[in-house]
Structures are given as C-alpha cells and as structure tokens.
Amino acid sequence: MKTFIFIPPVRKPTGGITVLCQIASILKTQGRDVSLVLRDATSWMPESSGDLPEVLMWNGAQMGSGDLWLVPEGWVNSLAPGLQVGARCIVYCQNWAYLFSSLPEGVHWNSLPVSFLAVSHPVGWFMNRTIGQTPPVLRPGIDTGLFYPPEEKPQSPLRIAYMPRKNKALVQQIRSIFAARNPEEKIEWVEISGMTAVQVAETLRSCHIFLVTGFPEGCPLPPLEALSCGCIPVGFSGFGGWDYMRQLPGASFTPWWPLREVDWSGNGFWSADADVLDAALNLEKALRLWSQGGRELDSALQAGQQTVRSYTLEVQAQSVNAIWKEYESAN
C-alpha cells in the first residue's frame, strides 16, 4: 500500500499544509511508501518538515486500488483520482468550518466512498453530530526542541505577544478595551508577524502572555507553542482548541459541548470566540497571575508543560504509526 498525500494549491504559509508534510515525513521515516502530490508546482510548502518524500505532480500520481489517497477537507474535487481507481480515500478534517465548504450541490459526505480522520476531539465530535461519522483522531505535533521555556522570564514590564494575521480587528478591540480599563498599566505589546519559526520561539520565550484571536480552528498550534515557551495564553479557542484548552480558576466561559478527559488542569484563560470584552478581562486576570506569582502561577505553567507533552512530534509519530497499521491490516 502506497500513500499519496494531496497538497492544495496555496501561496501563503498554512499550518494545515505543514501538518500534511509532517505526516508524509513521518511515514517516510517509518519506512512506508509515500508521495506528496501537487496540483500546482508553485504551491507553498514548508522548508522544515523533516525528510520529505518524493513530490509528484498531479498527472504523475499513478495510484491503484490498493493505495491510500489522503486529502484535506475543503478540497472534495481532489478526491477524483482516488475514487476513479478505487483507492482508499481518506479525508483529513483539519478544520470543522470547512468540512462542507466545497461539496457540490446535492452531494453529501455519506454518499461518497470515503473514510475520515479528525485533527482533534472537538472536530471529531462535530463530524459525529453532523455526518454521523466517528473518525480516528490524528493530532498535530510541535517541535519541543524549538519551542521550550526559558530559564526565566523578563521581570518587567510584562509582555503580551499576539499574532495579527487572524481577526486583526478583534486584537485592536481587545487592546482598546484593556487600555480604557487600565490606563496606567505598564505593559508591552509584541507583534509576531513575518517571523521564522526560530524567531517566533525566541519571541514567545521573552513574553509572559499570548493573546489568541484565531477562529475557527481545528487544533490551533500557536497556543501550544506559547504554552511550550512558558506563556499563559488568553483568548479564543476556535472550538477545536478545546482538545487541550482547559480553564484556569476565575475564567467565566464554560463550553456547552463535551470535553475529553485529560491529565492536566487549567492552562489558560479562554473566552467564547469573538467575545472581546471577556478576552480583555481575561488579560487582566493573566497579568494579575504573573504579578502575584506563587503557587497559582507555578501550577498554571506546570499545566502548560504537561499539556505540551501530549502534542510532541514523537506523540504525533506514534499516532500516525497506529492509524496506518489499521489501514494496512484492512487493506
């Protein structure tokens, strides 16, 4: 069984394509036959996703009925080569918000001969509630050799990192609300934009809080990277973030959907998506936690490190191996 992984034609960096390339690299390292398939030779691909396998163009992907064709959600038309030859077609849902985005009118997922993977427990739950499928969960991993906590954080002022790429207007609203409520507060806002992964990690290590404004999300990686670098995250979950996000004491929002059992306790102050007032109030709580220090801060930071241990590249590779063994045994 050979695995073919479709890389969508995009021009800008995306976490979803990075994860697809990570999976390909893992499969190659495990000795499995795997290729990446491009529709467009100019499509963006990450520079550092391990030892990547061969890259084929769309017309050069010669697959058969015994092979596996993996495509991300939102690209339903890309299933065609696998469907035509009777290959095992797997749709990897990396963001619940795009599961139905490209289905032609009158076509339903349950009418197609495909199987699914989910990137997180919330995404899997969403799929169960919408299409009646309960897929295996294949979570992404972060490089803890790159994202790790510093020996100590700067003393003052307290620094808040943020990424304006997603929902920039909401970042500004949160900042404005915070400034109106705390005109004398001495803090430093640190924008993370246009940086390499090394620069992102160094910046996060120099900050105390990470403001999370991205939504919708399947299993957001920046908050995990921030946790790994010793930050207290504050902000939105994108829904999929509740795979690992758990509330610190004092947070007000309670998810109405089921949360899986995890080994860690509260690791951030999380708000409902787009609730800018609650996010600003949660920033105050996080700053107070850092200012007061002591056992509560230590417990939150320890919970963050415990969270990250379930999202390492090694754990990701173990999951890939287990899932592909199931595919191979059923082939």
DOKE-963881 format. One line per 4 residues: their letters; for each residue x, y, z of C-alpha. Coordinates in nm, 2 decimals. Example, Ala and Ser with C-alpha at 12.3 -4.5 7.8 and 13.67 -1.06 7.14 Angstrom:
as) 1.23,-0.45,0.78 ~ 1.37,-0.11,0.71;
% end
This chain:
mktf) 0.00,0.00,0.00 ~ 0.14,0.34,-0.11 ~ 0.01,0.66,0.05 ~ -0.04,0.96,-0.17;
ifip) -0.10,1.29,0.01 ~ -0.26,1.59,-0.18 ~ -0.11,1.93,-0.12 ~ -0.36,2.20,-0.21;
pvrk) -0.25,2.49,-0.43 ~ -0.19,2.78,-0.19 ~ 0.05,3.08,-0.20 ~ 0.08,3.16,0.17;
ptgg) 0.21,2.95,0.46 ~ -0.06,2.74,0.63 ~ -0.04,2.52,0.94 ~ -0.26,2.26,0.77;
itvl) -0.01,2.20,0.48 ~ 0.27,2.19,0.73 ~ 0.09,1.91,0.92 ~ 0.03,1.72,0.59;
cqia) 0.40,1.74,0.52 ~ 0.49,1.63,0.87 ~ 0.27,1.32,0.82 ~ 0.45,1.25,0.50;
silk) 0.79,1.28,0.66 ~ 0.68,1.06,0.95 ~ 0.55,0.79,0.71 ~ 0.88,0.80,0.51;
tqgr) 1.09,0.78,0.83 ~ 0.88,0.47,0.93 ~ 0.97,0.30,0.61 ~ 0.64,0.34,0.44;
dvsl) 0.59,0.42,0.07 ~ 0.46,0.77,0.04 ~ 0.45,1.06,-0.20 ~ 0.32,1.42,-0.19;
vlrd) 0.11,1.53,-0.48 ~ 0.09,1.88,-0.61 ~ -0.17,2.03,-0.84 ~ 0.04,2.34,-0.89;
atsw) 0.42,2.34,-0.90 ~ 0.43,2.68,-0.74 ~ 0.22,2.58,-0.43 ~ 0.37,2.68,-0.10;
mpes) 0.54,2.41,0.11 ~ 0.72,2.44,0.44 ~ 1.10,2.44,0.43 ~ 1.14,2.24,0.75;
sgdl) 0.91,1.94,0.79 ~ 1.17,1.67,0.83 ~ 1.29,1.45,0.55 ~ 1.01,1.48,0.29;
pevl) 0.93,1.20,0.04 ~ 0.92,1.24,-0.34 ~ 0.70,1.52,-0.48 ~ 0.48,1.43,-0.77;
mwng) 0.27,1.65,-1.00 ~ -0.10,1.57,-1.03 ~ -0.07,1.39,-1.36 ~ 0.22,1.18,-1.24;
aqmg) 0.05,1.02,-0.94 ~ -0.02,0.67,-1.06 ~ -0.22,0.51,-0.79 ~ -0.41,0.18,-0.78;
sgdl) -0.69,0.02,-0.59 ~ -0.46,-0.10,-0.31 ~ -0.33,0.25,-0.24 ~ -0.44,0.53,0.00;
wlvp) -0.53,0.88,-0.12 ~ -0.53,1.14,0.16 ~ -0.68,1.48,0.10 ~ -0.77,1.77,0.34;
egwv) -1.13,1.88,0.39 ~ -1.24,2.16,0.17 ~ -1.09,2.00,-0.15 ~ -1.36,1.75,-0.24;
nsla) -1.28,1.76,-0.61 ~ -0.93,1.64,-0.54 ~ -1.08,1.30,-0.44 ~ -1.14,1.22,-0.80;
pglq) -0.81,1.04,-0.88 ~ -0.86,0.80,-0.59 ~ -1.22,0.75,-0.65 ~ -1.17,0.67,-1.01;
vgar) -0.92,0.38,-0.94 ~ -1.10,0.25,-0.63 ~ -0.82,0.36,-0.39 ~ -0.89,0.40,-0.02;
civy) -0.98,0.77,0.00 ~ -0.93,0.94,0.34 ~ -1.05,1.30,0.41 ~ -0.84,1.46,0.69;
cqnw) -1.06,1.72,0.85 ~ -0.82,1.98,0.99 ~ -1.09,2.25,1.04 ~ -1.45,2.17,1.11;
aylf) -1.55,2.50,0.95 ~ -1.45,2.38,0.60 ~ -1.60,2.03,0.61 ~ -1.90,2.13,0.40;
sslp) -1.74,2.42,0.21 ~ -1.67,2.25,-0.12 ~ -1.94,1.99,-0.16 ~ -2.13,2.03,-0.48;
egvh) -2.50,2.09,-0.45 ~ -2.69,1.77,-0.39 ~ -2.37,1.58,-0.28 ~ -2.34,1.46,0.08;
wnsl) -2.04,1.31,0.25 ~ -2.22,1.00,0.34 ~ -2.29,0.93,-0.03 ~ -1.92,0.92,-0.11;
pvsf) -1.70,0.61,-0.06 ~ -1.45,0.79,0.18 ~ -1.32,0.75,0.53 ~ -1.22,1.03,0.76;
lavs) -0.96,1.15,1.01 ~ -1.02,1.43,1.25 ~ -0.75,1.66,1.38 ~ -0.89,1.69,1.73;
hpvg) -1.16,1.56,1.96 ~ -1.39,1.86,1.91 ~ -1.36,1.82,1.53 ~ -1.44,1.45,1.56;
wfmn) -1.74,1.53,1.78 ~ -1.86,1.79,1.52 ~ -1.83,1.53,1.25 ~ -2.03,1.28,1.46;
rtig) -2.31,1.53,1.52 ~ -2.33,1.64,1.15 ~ -2.25,1.34,0.93 ~ -2.27,1.05,1.19;
qtpp) -1.90,0.96,1.15 ~ -1.67,0.90,1.44 ~ -1.32,0.92,1.28 ~ -0.98,0.84,1.44;
vlrp) -0.81,1.15,1.57 ~ -0.47,1.24,1.44 ~ -0.34,1.54,1.63 ~ -0.06,1.76,1.51;
gidt) 0.27,1.79,1.69 ~ 0.50,2.08,1.78 ~ 0.88,2.08,1.79 ~ 0.97,2.10,2.16;
glfy) 1.34,2.12,2.06 ~ 1.25,2.46,1.92 ~ 0.96,2.57,2.15 ~ 1.07,2.53,2.51;
ppee) 1.05,2.76,2.82 ~ 1.33,3.00,2.91 ~ 1.53,2.96,3.24 ~ 1.35,3.28,3.35;
kpqs) 1.12,3.54,3.20 ~ 1.20,3.92,3.19 ~ 1.10,4.09,3.52 ~ 0.92,4.40,3.38;
plri) 0.73,4.52,3.20 ~ 0.50,4.22,3.14 ~ 0.49,4.14,2.77 ~ 0.19,4.03,2.57;
aymp) 0.26,3.86,2.24 ~ -0.01,3.84,1.97 ~ -0.04,3.74,1.60 ~ -0.25,3.99,1.40;
rknk) -0.29,3.76,1.10 ~ -0.62,3.62,1.22 ~ -0.90,3.86,1.32 ~ -0.68,4.17,1.34;
alvq) -0.97,4.40,1.42 ~ -1.06,4.19,1.73 ~ -0.70,4.23,1.85 ~ -0.74,4.61,1.83;
qirs) -1.07,4.59,2.01 ~ -0.93,4.39,2.29 ~ -0.63,4.63,2.32 ~ -0.86,4.93,2.33;
ifaa) -1.09,4.78,2.60 ~ -0.78,4.69,2.80 ~ -0.63,5.03,2.77 ~ -0.96,5.20,2.86;
rnpe) -0.99,5.00,3.18 ~ -0.62,5.01,3.27 ~ -0.47,5.34,3.15 ~ -0.18,5.33,3.40;
ekie) -0.09,4.97,3.34 ~ 0.27,4.93,3.22 ~ 0.28,4.65,2.96 ~ 0.45,4.58,2.63;
wvei) 0.26,4.45,2.33 ~ 0.48,4.23,2.10 ~ 0.35,4.16,1.75 ~ 0.45,3.83,1.59;
sgmt) 0.44,3.87,1.22 ~ 0.66,3.77,0.93 ~ 0.90,3.58,1.16 ~ 1.07,3.25,1.11;
avqv) 0.99,2.96,1.35 ~ 1.31,3.03,1.54 ~ 1.22,3.39,1.58 ~ 0.87,3.31,1.69;
aetl) 1.00,3.07,1.96 ~ 1.25,3.33,2.08 ~ 0.98,3.60,2.10 ~ 0.74,3.37,2.29;
rsch) 1.01,3.29,2.54 ~ 1.06,3.66,2.60 ~ 0.68,3.71,2.67 ~ 0.46,3.63,2.96;
iflv) 0.12,3.62,2.79 ~ 0.00,3.51,2.45 ~ -0.32,3.67,2.32 ~ -0.50,3.41,2.10;
tgfp) -0.75,3.56,1.85 ~ -0.78,3.30,1.57 ~ -1.11,3.13,1.49 ~ -1.24,2.90,1.36;
egcp) -0.97,2.64,1.43 ~ -0.93,2.26,1.42 ~ -0.65,2.22,1.66 ~ -0.46,2.55,1.68;
lppl) -0.08,2.52,1.71 ~ 0.03,2.88,1.82 ~ -0.13,2.85,2.17 ~ 0.05,2.51,2.21;
eals) 0.38,2.67,2.11 ~ 0.31,2.96,2.35 ~ 0.24,2.71,2.63 ~ 0.56,2.53,2.55;
cgci) 0.75,2.86,2.58 ~ 0.62,2.93,2.92 ~ 0.34,3.17,2.84 ~ -0.01,3.20,2.99;
pvgf) -0.25,3.20,2.69 ~ -0.56,3.42,2.68 ~ -0.83,3.44,2.42 ~ -1.03,3.24,2.17;
sgfg) -1.04,2.86,2.11 ~ -1.17,2.84,1.76 ~ -1.38,2.55,1.90 ~ -1.11,2.30,1.80;
gwdy) -0.87,2.43,2.07 ~ -1.08,2.26,2.34 ~ -0.89,1.95,2.25 ~ -0.63,2.07,2.50;
mrql) -0.76,2.41,2.64 ~ -0.88,2.40,3.00 ~ -0.98,2.69,3.21 ~ -0.78,2.84,3.49;
pgas) -0.97,2.94,3.81 ~ -1.15,3.27,3.75 ~ -1.23,3.23,3.38 ~ -1.60,3.28,3.31;
ftpw) -1.68,3.09,2.99 ~ -1.79,2.73,3.00 ~ -1.82,2.52,2.68 ~ -2.15,2.36,2.62;
wplr) -2.00,2.07,2.42 ~ -1.83,1.77,2.58 ~ -1.47,1.78,2.67 ~ -1.24,1.48,2.67;
evdw) -1.07,1.37,2.99 ~ -0.71,1.50,3.01 ~ -0.43,1.47,3.26 ~ -0.37,1.84,3.30;
sgng) -0.56,2.12,3.48 ~ -0.62,2.48,3.38 ~ -0.37,2.61,3.13 ~ -0.52,2.94,3.01;
fwsa) -0.80,3.20,3.03 ~ -1.03,3.11,2.75 ~ -1.32,3.32,2.61 ~ -1.60,3.25,2.37;
dadv) -1.50,3.32,2.01 ~ -1.53,3.70,1.93 ~ -1.61,3.79,2.30 ~ -1.37,4.08,2.31;
ldaa) -1.48,4.21,2.65 ~ -1.43,3.88,2.82 ~ -1.09,3.84,2.65 ~ -0.98,4.18,2.78;
lnle) -1.10,4.09,3.13 ~ -0.91,3.76,3.10 ~ -0.59,3.96,3.01 ~ -0.63,4.14,3.34;
kalr) -0.65,3.81,3.52 ~ -0.34,3.67,3.34 ~ -0.14,3.98,3.42 ~ -0.25,3.96,3.79;
lwsq) -0.15,3.60,3.79 ~ 0.20,3.69,3.68 ~ 0.22,3.99,3.91 ~ 0.13,3.79,4.22;
ggre) 0.34,3.49,4.13 ~ 0.35,3.20,4.38 ~ 0.18,2.86,4.37 ~ -0.11,2.96,4.14;
ldsa) 0.13,3.08,3.87 ~ 0.36,2.78,3.91 ~ 0.06,2.54,3.88 ~ -0.06,2.71,3.56;
lqag) 0.28,2.70,3.40 ~ 0.32,2.33,3.50 ~ -0.02,2.25,3.35 ~ 0.10,2.41,3.03;
qqtv) 0.41,2.19,3.01 ~ 0.20,1.89,3.09 ~ -0.03,1.98,2.81 ~ 0.25,2.01,2.56;
rsyt) 0.38,1.66,2.64 ~ 0.07,1.52,2.46 ~ 0.14,1.72,2.15 ~ 0.51,1.65,2.07;
levq) 0.64,1.53,1.73 ~ 0.71,1.19,1.90 ~ 0.34,1.15,2.01 ~ 0.23,1.25,1.66;
aqsv) 0.45,0.99,1.50 ~ 0.31,0.72,1.74 ~ -0.04,0.81,1.63 ~ 0.05,0.80,1.26;
naiw) 0.20,0.46,1.31 ~ -0.10,0.32,1.49 ~ -0.35,0.46,1.24 ~ -0.16,0.34,0.93;
keye) -0.12,-0.01,1.09 ~ -0.50,-0.02,1.09 ~ -0.52,0.09,0.73 ~ -0.26,-0.18,0.63;
san) -0.43,-0.45,0.82 ~ -0.76,-0.37,0.64 ~ -0.60,-0.35,0.30;
% end
